[in-house]
Amino acid sequence: MKLNRAIVITALVASAGLAGCQSASKALGMAKITPDEFKVVTKAPLVVPPDYALRPPAPGEPRPAELEPDSASRASALARAQATERSDGEKVLVAKAGANNADPLVRYVVDDEFGDVAHKEKSFADTVMFWKKDKAPTASADPSTAPVVDAAAEEERIKTLTGGKSVVIKREKSGWVKLPGL
């Protein structure tokens, strides 16, 4: 009788623990699976080809009228890149309209007028915490580019810092409860 209770309690605890696990929820069918909205594409309409001698496509090949998402995004990016190359007439039109003399802070002005977005200045705490603008140097895997350390000079520097004595690090005994940060 006690063994049955132990098995039932263990099974309940294990199922409660696994219910929070995302992979277990998917495996048991409890998770909702939604389609990826970026992979959804519209299908080309069905039309009768004007040439009835047209051969059907091979199995597994994409339909010729359909665009794949990769090629559609690539075509969109190429169209933007080509739009940056303006003709002489377009350049003259933009210059006459005064678009080259536009205020670079116009977004801030518009946001302030409508009050939708508030732009904050960099605070003192941000300046103190993020004072380095570049990345910290990382250790190189190549030993030929690593900085060379003079052992005698380093030993002398450590002796001046420690006074020639050995360094001992001890924890203070504060009791059986230690709160984080204290």
Helices and strands as residue ranges (DSSP letters): H 2-19, H 22-27, H 69-84, H 88-97, G 99-101, H 106-114, H 124-129, H 151-162
